[in-house]
Amino acid sequence: MTVPRTICLGFLALILVGTGLLTLPISLQSGQWGDVLTALFTSTSAVCVTGLVVVDTGTYFSGFGQFCVLLLIQLGGLGYMTATTILLLLLGRRFGLRDKVALQQTLDIEELSGAVQLVKSIVALTLLIELMGAIAMFSVFSQTYSTGRSLWLALFHSVSAFNNAGFGLFPDSLISYATSVPINLIITALIILGGIGYQVMMEVFFWGRDRLKGKPNRTCFSLNFKVATSTTLALLLLGFVGFLGAEFRNPNTLGQLDAPAKFLVSWFMSVTPRTAGFNTIDYGRMTTTGLFITIALMFVGASPGSTGGGIKTTTMRILFECTRAVLRGKEEVLCYRRQIPNTLLIKAIGVVFGSVMTVILATVLITLADPSIEFTLVLFEAVSAFATVGLSTGITASVSALSKVVLIITMYVGRVGVLMLMLALLGDPKPSSINYPQENLLVG
């Protein structure tokens, strides 16, 4: 039982427990036993913080069922090892070396020391941000709904947004709030904070603390911070401009809105592919250009150590800097005057290659099972599932049972990670002391 196997089996166990809970009569509005495949799909989507659904969460599930979905989102967003660590601490059990190694791989941190303290900070920061988001949205929902209903809507959507899950309790996601400035700004802020990564937020906290205390040796931002923030900002701006240009005259999306509303919706459309899954327009009526822009943004996803999926912003940045080094005739890859180790280059290439192959395989299987669905829509759905985004053009509920199983597996692979899953299946690599001779071959 290696560390990767522990993590992968932990997510699988959580999915199965969630499936069992969501099939209970108490979890459904009808009061009858639920469909196993529907429960499995919903549980996988919640644990993998994806947001793809085959039923309307707000009307299909009861209050207890919605609470189970919310709990699965929270546990899935924190990660299996993070949730397990909190449980061990609450039970007063000793935190061993093996647990620390598993936590190190889950959080993608370099050192074992301070891992437990980092988990405590992550949980505290998560609850604080989610509470602030719920309080901010309560004032908007209370204008339409009762106090109790408004509290539940605010809490559910705040947790779902920060964990980049995309689950909502409205049948049309957030389309009815497309022009609501408070909801758009609150949801996008939660999505960005959840997708930027805990390490980035902790560095900002320590930097602000040092400035307030007037320390002469202030916190220096790491390379991970610089790459994650700059790449995220660039993708948000490019997405905003791209969507505004692609959908500006589309009467089914932005065409009928006034100028301020077009900017607001375009901003939301640029943020939500960070693997959040909320939508304020009907993606099934977007232009082909807009769909492909969304696919590209979804595939990149969020940053490492966050609640989001995708190949991650740092992976894309490493490959970008690698390409720039080749074009400049350089033999080393530099980023912010720091050299990127070859091990990271190999890992980035492995992540992208494995991700592309997973998306291709999922797309092929779905097209075989549902040949009548347009290819672009199938590709959109496959990327959305793998990157744990949750955006859909509306075909999720209508695909065959086989396609739903494919999407379930794709969501699971995207959440645990391609490399992590391969390590779990093949076992830890064995070190080799053999050095083989080098030989050139034609490339490009």
Residue pairs with C-beta under 8 A, 6 or more apart in sequence:
2 423
2 424
2 427
2 428
3 98
3 101
3 102
3 105
4 105
4 420
4 421
4 423
4 424
4 428
5 424
6 102
7 80
7 81
7 102
7 105
7 106
7 416
7 420
7 424
8 416
8 420
8 421
8 424
9 424
10 80
10 81
10 84
11 47
11 48
11 76
11 80
11 412
11 415
11 416
12 412
14 47
14 72
14 75
14 76
14 80
15 40
15 43
15 44
15 47
15 48
15 412
16 43
18 39
18 42
18 43
18 46
18 47
18 68
18 72
19 36
19 39
19 40
19 43
20 39
21 27
21 43
21 65
21 68
22 34
22 38
22 39
22 42
22 43
22 61
22 65
22 68
22 69
23 33
23 34
23 35
23 36
23 39
24 33
24 34
25 31
25 32
25 33
25 34
26 62
26 64
26 65
27 34
27 61
27 62
27 64
27 65
27 68
28 34
28 60
28 61
28 62
28 65
29 59
29 60
29 61
29 62
29 65
31 62
37 401
37 404
37 405
38 54
38 55
38 60
40 408
41 52
41 53
41 54
41 404
41 407
41 408
42 53
42 54
42 55
42 57
42 69
43 72
44 50
44 408
44 411
44 412
45 51
45 52
45 53
45 167
45 390
45 411
46 69
46 72
46 73
46 76
46 165
46 167
47 72
47 73
47 75
47 76
47 415
48 76
48 309
48 388
48 411
48 412
48 414
48 415
49 73
49 76
49 77
49 163
49 164
49 165
49 166
49 275
49 307
49 308
49 309
49 388
49 415
50 165
50 166
50 277
50 309
50 384
50 385
50 388
50 389
50 390
50 411
50 414
50 415
51 160
51 165
51 166
51 167
51 276
51 277
51 278
51 388
51 389
51 390
51 391
52 277
52 381
52 384
52 385
52 390
52 392
52 396
52 407
52 411
53 167
53 390
53 396
53 397
54 396
54 397
54 404
55 61
55 397
56 171
57 66
57 69
57 167
57 168
57 169
58 66
58 168
58 169
58 170
58 171
59 171
61 68
61 69
63 152
66 152
66 156
66 169
69 167
70 155
70 156
70 159
70 160
70 167
73 159
73 160
73 163
73 165
73 167
74 159
74 163
75 83
76 163
76 165
76 415
77 126
77 159
77 162
77 163
77 164
77 165
77 194
77 307
78 86
78 122
78 123
78 126
78 307
79 106
79 107
80 106
81 99
81 102
81 103
81 105
81 106
81 107
82 103
82 106
82 107
82 119
82 122
82 123
84 99
85 95
85 99
85 103
85 116
85 119
86 119
86 123
88 95
88 99
89 95
89 116
89 119
89 120
95 116
97 112
100 112
100 115
100 116
101 112
103 115
103 116
103 119
104 110
104 111
104 112
104 115
105 420
107 115
107 118
107 119
107 122
107 198
107 199
107 305
108 304
108 305
109 115
109 118
109 199
109 305
118 198
118 202
121 198
121 202
122 198
125 198
125 201
125 202
125 205
126 162
129 162
129 190
129 193
129 194
130 155
130 158
130 159
130 162
130 190
131 158
133 154
133 158
133 161
133 162
133 186
133 189
133 190
134 151
134 154
134 155
134 158
134 159
135 154
136 154
136 182
136 186
137 153
137 154
137 157
137 158
137 182
137 183
137 186
138 150
138 151
138 154
139 182
140 177
140 180
140 182
140 183
140 186
141 149
141 150
141 153
141 154
142 150
144 150
145 153
152 169
153 169
156 167
156 168
156 169
157 168
157 169
157 187
158 190
159 165
160 166
160 167
160 168
160 278
161 186
161 187
161 190
161 191
161 194
161 276
161 278
162 190
162 191
162 193
162 194
162 307
163 194
163 307
164 191
164 194
164 195
164 274
164 275
164 276
164 277
164 302
164 306
164 307
164 308
164 309
164 388
165 276
165 277
165 307
165 390
166 173
166 272
166 276
166 277
166 278
166 389
166 390
166 391
167 277
167 390
168 174
168 278
170 176
173 278
173 279
173 280
174 183
174 187
174 278
174 279
174 280
175 279
175 280
175 281
175 282
177 183
177 184
177 280
178 184
178 257
178 261
178 264
178 265
178 268
178 280
178 281
179 257
179 261
179 264
179 265
181 264
184 264
184 265
184 267
184 268
184 280
187 268
187 276
187 278
188 267
188 268
188 271
188 272
191 271
191 272
191 274
191 276
191 278
192 232
192 236
192 271
192 274
193 201
194 276
194 302
194 306
194 307
194 308
195 232
195 274
195 275
195 276
195 301
195 302
195 303
195 306
195 307
195 308
196 228
196 229
196 232
196 302
196 303
196 306
197 224
197 228
197 302
197 303
197 304
197 305
197 306
198 305
198 306
199 222
199 224
199 225
199 304
199 305
200 224
200 225
200 228
200 229
200 303
200 305
203 219
203 221
203 222
203 225
206 219
207 218
207 219
207 221
210 217
210 218
210 219
211 218
223 335
223 336
223 338
224 304
224 314
226 336
227 313
227 314
227 317
227 335
227 336
228 303
228 304
228 313
228 314
231 303
231 313
231 314
231 316
231 317
232 274
232 302
232 303
232 313
235 270
235 297
235 300
235 313
236 270
236 271
237 270
238 270
239 269
239 270
239 271
239 273
239 293
239 297
240 266
240 267
240 269
240 270
242 270
242 290
242 293
243 266
243 269
243 270
243 290
243 293
244 254
244 262
244 263
244 266
246 286
246 287
246 289
246 290
246 293
247 253
247 254
247 255
247 266
247 269
247 281
247 286
247 287
247 290
248 254
248 255
248 262
249 255
250 285
250 286
250 287
250 290
252 282
252 285
252 286
253 265
253 281
253 282
253 285
253 286
253 287
253 290
254 261
254 262
254 265
254 266
254 281
257 265
265 280
265 281
268 278
268 280
269 279
269 280
269 281
269 290
269 294
270 297
272 278
272 279
272 389
272 391
273 294
273 297
273 298
273 389
273 391
274 297
274 301
274 302
274 308
275 298
275 301
275 302
275 307
275 308
275 309
275 310
275 387
275 388
275 389
275 390
276 308
276 389
276 390
277 384
277 389
277 390
277 391
278 390
279 391
282 394
283 291
283 294
283 380
283 391
283 392
283 393
283 394
284 377
284 393
284 394
284 395
286 294
286 393
288 376
291 376
291 380
291 393
292 376
294 380
294 391
295 379
295 380
295 383
298 310
298 383
298 384
298 387
298 389
298 391
299 310
299 311
299 355
299 359
299 383
299 386
299 387
300 310
300 311
300 312
300 313
300 316
301 308
301 309
301 310
301 311
301 312
301 313
301 387
301 388
301 389
302 308
302 309
302 310
302 312
302 313
303 312
303 313
303 314
304 312
304 313
304 314
308 388
309 386
309 387
309 388
309 389
309 414
309 415
310 387
310 388
310 389
310 414
311 351
311 352
311 355
311 387
312 351
315 348
315 351
315 352
317 335
318 333
318 335
318 340
318 344
318 345
318 348
319 348
319 349
319 352
321 333
321 334
321 335
321 340
322 333
322 340
322 345
322 348
325 331
325 332
325 333
325 334
332 339
332 340
333 339
333 340
333 345
334 340
347 419
350 418
350 419
351 417
351 418
351 419
354 418
354 419
354 422
355 386
355 418
358 386
358 410
358 413
358 414
358 418
359 379
359 382
359 383
359 386
359 410
362 382
362 385
362 386
362 406
362 407
362 409
362 410
363 375
363 378
363 379
363 382
365 402
365 403
365 406
366 373
366 378
366 381
366 382
366 399
366 403
366 406
366 407
367 373
367 375
367 378
369 399
369 400
369 402
369 403
369 406
370 378
370 399
370 400
370 403
373 395
373 399
377 393
377 395
378 395
380 391
380 392
380 393
381 392
381 393
381 395
381 396
381 399
381 407
382 407
382 410
383 389
384 390
384 391
384 392
385 407
385 410
385 411
385 414
386 410
386 411
386 413
386 414
387 414
388 411
388 414
388 415
396 407
399 407
413 421
416 424
423 429
